[in-house]
Amino acid sequence: MKSNKLLTTLLTTVTLATLLGTAPITVKASNYSSNVTAKQKKHYVIQNAPKLSKWGYVLNVNSSTQPIFVGKNNYKKLLNNPLFKGTKTVNPKEIKNIKFKVIKIMKFKNVNGAPEYLITSKSHKYNAWTPSSGLQYYAIHNKSLKRVISPLKRMSKRDSERLNKKTTAKGAISGQKRIAQNKHDFDLAVKSARKLKGNQRKFVLGSLQQMKQDDGIRNVMQEKQNNILLWSIN
C-alpha cells in the first residue's frame, strides 16, 4: 500500500507543472499578418476547502518526495500560486511529527489530474501544495483506531475491485451485495468510533457522518476528495 501511495505522489509531482502550465501558443491577429504569442487560460481553479479546514491541524506529511517550503512569506505566495518554489525546503522525514491543516484545494479543468491541497503548519512555518496521497491523519496508526480503519479498508478494497477491469465476473461482487457488505462494515466502523475519546472521537465520528452524507457507503473511492479520514485508509 505504501508503495502505491509513493508512486501516486511521484507521478503527481512529475505531472503537476504540466497540468498547471500556461504554455505559450501562437495565434494570428486579424488586423495584421505577423504572429503574436498568447497564453492559454489556467487549467486549474483554487478554492477554499471548508470541509477539510474545519478539522484544524490533524495531518502529517507521509511522503519523502514532497518538498516542504519553510517560512511565512512562502505561505503568502503559495496561497494563489501553486507553481511558486521557495528557496528553503525541509524533508518531511525531518518534521514527521509536525501537524498540518488544509487551507485550499486546487481542481484541474479540462485535464485529468488529482486535486492538490495547500497545507500549512501552525504559524505558517511549513507549507506545501500536495496530493492527498502524500497526507494522512496524524493518529492513523494508533491502536485505538485499528477497529475503525479495518472495515473501511474492506469497503475500499471492494470498490477498487469493482473498478478493476481485470477482476473476473466470477470474482466481482454484485452491486446490491457489495453495498450491503459496505453498510455492514460502515456500521462496525461507527460502533468502534463511538468508543474513542476526546478530539479523536469527534474527528472520526464527524468524518464517518460526512462519508454517509456524501454517499460514501455506496462509493468510497469517489468520496475521498473531501474526507481526510478516507485519505489514510489505502
C-alpha positions in Angstrom: 0.0 0.0 0.0 2.8 2.4 0.9 4.5 1.8 -2.5 1.2 2.6 -4.3 0.9 5.9 -2.4 4.6 6.7 -3.1 4.1 6.0 -6.8 0.9 8.2 -6.9 2.8 11.1 -5.2 5.8 10.7 -7.6 3.5 10.8 -10.7 1.6 13.8 -9.4 4.8 15.7 -8.6 6.2 15.0 -12.1 3.0 16.0 -13.9 2.0 18.9 -11.8 4.0 21.5 -13.7 2.5 20.2 -16.9 -1.1 20.5 -15.6 -0.5 23.9 -14.1 1.5 25.3 -17.0 0.4 28.1 -19.2 2.4 27.2 -22.2 2.8 29.8 -25.0 0.7 29.3 -28.1 0.9 31.1 -31.4 -2.2 32.9 -32.8 -2.7 35.1 -35.8 -4.1 38.6 -35.2 -6.9 39.6 -37.5 -5.6 43.1 -38.3 -2.0 42.2 -39.2 -0.2 39.2 -40.6 2.6 38.8 -38.0 2.1 36.1 -35.4 1.8 37.1 -31.7 2.2 35.0 -28.6 -0.7 34.5 -26.2 -1.0 32.4 -23.1 -3.5 29.6 -22.6 -6.0 30.0 -19.8 -5.2 28.4 -16.5 -6.1 24.7 -16.3 -6.9 24.9 -12.6 -9.1 26.7 -10.1 -8.1 27.3 -6.4 -10.9 27.2 -3.9 -11.4 27.3 -0.1 -11.9 23.8 1.5 -14.2 24.3 4.4 -15.0 20.5 4.8 -11.3 19.9 5.3 -10.1 23.1 7.0 -12.7 22.8 9.9 -10.7 19.9 11.4 -7.6 22.1 12.0 -4.1 20.7 12.4 -4.7 16.9 12.1 -2.4 15.9 9.2 1.1 14.6 8.8 3.0 14.6 5.5 4.0 10.9 4.8 5.8 11.3 1.5 9.5 11.9 1.4 9.3 13.0 -2.2 7.2 16.1 -1.4 9.2 19.3 -0.7 8.0 21.4 2.2 8.8 25.1 2.0 9.9 26.9 5.1 8.8 30.4 6.1 5.7 32.5 6.5 6.5 34.5 3.3 6.3 31.3 1.3 2.8 30.7 2.7 1.6 34.0 1.4 3.0 33.4 -2.1 1.7 29.8 -2.2 -1.9 30.8 -1.4 -2.7 31.7 -5.0 0.4 30.4 -6.9 0.9 26.6 -6.7 3.9 26.9 -9.0 5.9 29.1 -6.6 9.1 27.4 -5.4 10.7 28.7 -2.2 14.4 28.7 -1.7 14.4 27.0 1.7 12.9 23.5 2.0 12.8 20.7 4.5 12.4 17.0 4.0 9.1 15.7 5.5 11.0 13.0 7.4 12.6 15.7 9.5 9.3 17.1 10.6 7.2 13.9 10.7 5.5 14.9 13.9 4.5 18.4 12.7 0.8 18.7 12.2 -0.7 20.5 9.2 -4.1 22.0 8.2 -5.7 22.1 4.8 -6.2 25.7 3.6 -7.1 25.5 -0.1 -8.0 22.9 -2.8 -6.9 23.1 -6.4 -9.0 21.3 -9.0 -8.0 20.9 -12.6 -10.2 21.9 -15.5 -10.4 20.2 -18.9 -7.4 17.9 -18.0 -7.1 14.8 -15.9 -5.4 15.3 -12.6 -6.0 14.5 -8.9 -6.8 17.6 -6.7 -3.9 19.3 -4.9 -4.2 20.7 -1.4 -2.4 23.7 0.2 -1.3 22.7 3.7 0.3 24.7 6.4 1.6 24.2 9.9 0.9 26.4 12.9 2.2 30.0 12.4 2.7 29.0 8.7 6.3 27.9 9.3 6.0 24.9 6.9 3.9 24.9 3.7 3.3 22.9 0.6 0.9 22.0 -2.2 0.4 18.2 -2.3 -1.9 15.5 -3.4 -3.9 13.6 -0.7 -1.7 10.6 -1.4 1.1 12.5 0.5 -1.0 13.1 3.6 -2.5 11.1 6.4 -4.4 11.7 9.7 -1.7 12.0 12.4 -3.2 9.3 14.6 -4.0 6.8 11.9 -1.6 4.2 13.2 -2.9 4.4 16.8 -4.1 1.0 18.1 -7.4 2.5 19.2 -8.2 3.3 15.5 -7.5 -0.1 14.1 -11.1 -1.3 14.5 -12.3 1.7 12.7 -9.8 1.5 9.8 -10.0 -2.2 9.1 -13.7 -2.2 8.0 -13.1 0.9 5.9 -10.2 -0.8 4.2 -12.5 -3.7 3.3 -15.0 -1.2 1.8 -12.3 0.4 -0.2 -11.0 -2.9 -1.5 -14.5 -3.9 -2.7 -14.9 -0.7 -4.6 -11.4 -1.0 -6.1 -12.1 -4.5 -7.3 -15.4 -3.3 -8.9 -13.5 -0.7 -10.9 -10.6 -3.0 -11.8 -11.3 -4.4 -15.2 -9.0 -7.3 -14.6 -11.4 -8.7 -11.9 -13.3 -11.6 -13.4 -17.1 -11.6 -13.5 -17.0 -14.6 -11.1 -14.7 -12.7 -8.7 -16.7 -9.4 -8.7 -19.3 -8.8 -6.1 -22.7 -7.8 -7.3 -23.9 -4.3 -6.7 -26.5 -4.9 -4.1 -24.4 -7.4 -2.3 -21.4 -5.0 -2.3 -23.5 -2.2 -0.9 -25.0 -4.4 1.8 -21.5 -5.5 2.8 -20.2 -1.9 2.8 -23.1 -0.9 5.0 -22.3 -3.7 7.5 -18.6 -2.6 7.6 -19.6 1.0 7.9 -21.8 0.2 10.9 -18.8 -1.7 12.5 -16.6 1.4 12.0 -19.2 3.7 13.6 -19.6 1.3 16.6 -15.8 1.3 17.1 -15.5 5.1 16.7 -18.0 5.7 19.5 -15.6 4.0 21.9 -12.9 6.6 21.1 -12.3 9.6 23.3 -11.8 13.4 23.0 -10.9 15.1 19.8 -10.1 11.8 18.1 -13.7 10.6 18.7 -15.1 13.9 17.4 -12.9 13.8 14.2 -13.6 10.1 13.4 -17.3 10.2 14.0 -17.6 13.5 12.1 -15.7 12.0 9.2 -17.9 8.9 9.1 -21.0 11.1 9.3 -19.8 13.1 6.3 -19.0 9.9 4.5 -22.6 8.8 4.9 -24.0 12.1 3.8 -21.8 12.1 0.7 -23.0 8.6 -0.2 -19.5 7.2 0.6 -21.1 3.9 1.7 -22.1 3.2 -1.9 -18.8 4.5 -3.4 -15.9 5.0 -1.0 -13.4 5.9 -3.7 -15.5 8.7 -5.2 -16.0 10.5 -1.9 -12.3 10.6 -0.8 -11.7 14.1 -2.1 -13.2 15.9 0.9 -12.7 13.4 3.7 -9.3 13.3 5.5 -10.0 10.0 7.2 -10.5 8.3 3.9 -7.2 9.6 2.6 -5.5 7.4 5.2 -7.1 4.0 4.5 -5.1 2.9 1.5 
